[in-house]
Every structure is written in C-alpha cells, then in structure tokens.
C-alpha cells in the first residue's frame, strides 16, 4: 500500500502565518502591562458603630484593625512608601483603634516609631500632635511615645519649642511611680538647649533636694550637671 505524500503548504501561506505570529508577539510586547494600583485606605465608621459591630469584643476588633493598617503599605503587586500614605486617614484609624482599646500601645508606637519618622515635616508634626493628644488622656501609660516625640522634635524637626512643650508636659503630668526619672528630666536638658539656664537650674536643684534620686551614680551625674549650669549662667 502506497503512502500518501505529505502535502506542503504554499510558501505564501507559511509567510502569512509567520507574519501573523510575529504581529502577535509585537502587539504583546508593545501593549502596556496592567499595573497594580494602590487602593485607598477605607474610611472607618464611628467608634459607636465599631463597638456595636465588635459584638462586645472591641479589643479583638482593635487588634484586627491594627493588623490591617500595618499591612496596608503592602498590597498585592504594589508597595506603598509610608511617605505616600494619606496621613489624615492613618490618623483617623489610629484614633479609633485607640478608642476601642485604650490600653493598647501599638497605635502610639506606630505613630511615633513608624509613621512619625518619615522625613516629611508636616506628616511628622501630624503624628506627634496625635501622640501628644493621646498622652494628655493617660500620661502615666503613654509617656514613652511622647518622650520619643521630644527626640523627633529636637533632632529631626529641629523644633526646640515643640520639644520643650512635650518635655514640660512629661515632667508635670507623667508623675506615676512607673515613669522613670530620665523621662521627667528631659525638660531640664531641653531648657538648657534653649538657654533657659535659670529655669533648668531651679528644676534640677529641686529634683536633687526632693530625695527622689536614690541611685548614687544618677545623683552625682545630675549634681555635676547642676554645677555645669551654674558655671554657664554665671558667665
């Protein structure tokens, strides 16, 4: 039995197929790839609505919302730098999360350590203002974040006036037994930086005479600082 000869496509058909295939590759190459787009941060309902939706578990809901916010800068196919986030939306989320769980430190840690260290002054000030307002509601619990705010204001924003406001509130309001002396002493050193030497001397002298400093090394350090302030003010 004779085999049937293999039919050969005409060269014109082959050329047309190759041209169509080449055109398909070219179109695919030139077509812009679909880019992942960052979604906007959702607007949360009121705290009252969130409490009702939590089914008497506001702390659990606060933790879930905090996890969502922390992961918001990494969305499928796109990474959003903190500097590009809508800080008004971020502040609203942090405020409502803190209202659901007032004992939580995570919203203030995020505000001061993450969002507050983006090198954009208006956004840093917005986060520091949020931390300050939260501190005023519970100074003895939330002092660490305002203390960090003093450092940001002084070293990053170069705003000694703002640093002095925070340090003064720390000294006057964060008076609980668990608040370390160094946090309350920040006011003294900021006053030295702003050349308020007499005020710094009075505060430091009163602290030394109060008997609050029980550690000998700390007492000697502060006493040496007092003598240094006295030398500066006498010039």
N, C-alpha and C positions, 0 to 999 in steps of 0.2 A: 504494500500500500504506500503510495507516494505521499509524502508530507506536503502540506500546503505551504507555499512560500510566504515568508514573513513580509507583510506589507510595510512599506517605508513611507512615512509621512512626507508630503511635499515640503521642500525647503521653505516655501512661503508660510506654511502652517507652523513649522518649527520656529521660524523667525518671529511670527506673531505671538506665539506662546512665550518665547523668551522676552519679547518686548513687554508683554502684559505682566510677566513675573518681575521684570526689572522695574516697571512702573509701580507695582505693588510695594516693592521694597523702598522705592524712592518716596512714595506717599507716607509709608510708615515712618521713615526716617525724618521727614520734614514736619510731620504732624506733631504739634506740641504735646508733651506728656501731661497727663492730668496731674495737677499738683494738689497735695493735701493742703487744706485750708484750716487755719485755727478757728475753732468755734468760740463764740463769746461766752464769758462767764455768766451763768444763769443768774437772774435776779431772785433772791430768796423771798418768800412771803414773810409776813410779820412774825415776831417771836411767838406771839399768842397762837398763830396758826401752826407754827412749827411744833410748839408744845403739844397741841391737840393731835397733830399727825404722829407724834412720837409714841402715842399710846402709853403715856406715863413712863417713858424711858428717854427723857431729854438728854441724859448724859451719853447714852448709846448713840443717839442721833447726832449729838455734837461731835463725837468721835468719827462717825461716818462722814459727816460734812467736812471735817478737818482732813481726813484722808483724801477725799475728793479734791479739795483745794490744793493740797500738797502735790497731788499728781497732775494737776491741771496744766502745768507747763509742759508736760509730755503727753501729747495727743497722737493718735495713730498717724504716722507719716510726717509728723512735724514736731519740732521742739521750740518752745517759746521762751526766749530770754526773760528773766524777771523784769528787766528794764522796759519791755514792751507790753507788760500786763497793764490792764486798767486798774489802777490802784484804788480808785473810788469803789469799784466792785469788790476788790480784795478786802478793803477796809470794812465794807458792809458785811461781808461774810465773816470776818474775824469778830466783828462786834456781836453778831447774832449767835455765833458759836460760843462766845464767851458768856453771853446772856443765858444760853442753855446749860452751860457747865461753868459756873463762876470760879470753881476751884481749880480748873484746868490751867496749866502753864503753857500749853502748846500754842495757843493763839498769840500770846505775847512773845514767846520765844521766836515764833515765825516772823512776827512783825519786827522785832529788834535785830535778830540774827540773820534772817534771810532777806526779807523784803526791805528792811531798813538799811542794809549795807550796799544796796545798789548805788553806784556813784552818780546819782542824779539828785541834786539838792532838793527840788520840790517834792519828789517822792520820798526821800529820806525824812524830810520835815513832816510829811503827812503821816508816816508810820510812827515817828517819835511823838507827834501830837496824840495819836491813838493810844500809844503806850502810856503817856502822861495822864490822860483822862482815865484810863483803866487803873493806873496806880492810885489815883486820888480816891477811888472807890474802895480799895483794900490795900493800903500802903504796906502793912506788915507781911502780906503774902506776895505782893507783886513788886517789891523793891528791886529784885535782881535785874529786871528789864529796864527800869528807869536808871539804875546805876550804869548799865551798858549804854543807855541813851546819853548819859553825861559824856562818855568817851567818844561816842559818834559825833555829838555836837562840838566837842572840843577839837578832836583830831581830824575828823573828816569834813565837817561843815565849817570849821574854824570860827564857830559862833560861841564866844565865851559868855555872852549874855544869856543865851539859851542854856548852856551848860550850868551857869550859875543858878538859874531858876530851878532846874532839875535837882541840883545838889542841895539847894536850900530846902526844897520840899522833902528830900530824903532825910535831911537832918531833923527837920521839925516834925515830920509825920510818921516816918518809919522808926518807931521807938520800941518795937516789940523785943522781947528777950532773945529771939532767934535772929534778929538783924545784927550782922557783925559791925564792929566799930568802924572798920575801914569804909563802909558804905556811908556812915554818918560823917566821917571825917573828910569826905570828898569836898564838902562845902568849904572847908578850911583851905585846901590846896587850890581850889578854883579861885577863891578870894585872893590868894597870893598871886595867881596868874593875872588877875585883873587889877593888881596893885592896891587892893583894899587891905593893906597890911594891918592897920589898926583893928579892923573887924576880925581878921584872921587871928591876930594875937589874942583878942578877947575870947574868941571861941575856943582856941586851943588852950589858953590858960584856964578857962572854966572847965574844960574837959579834964585836964590834968588834976585839978583840985577836987573834982567831983568824986574821985575814987572809983570811977567806972573802969579804969585801965588797971587790970590786975597782972597782966603779963609784964615782967620787968623789962624785957627787951623792947616791947612796944612802948612802954613808958619812957625809957631812955631815948628812943628814937624821936618820939613826939616832943620830949623836953629839949632835945637838940634842935629840932625844927623851930620851937618857940624862941630859942636863943638866936637862931638864924634870922627869924622875922624881926626880932628886936634890933639886931645889927642893921638890917636893911632899913627899918623905919627911922633909925637914928641918923642916917646919912643925910 
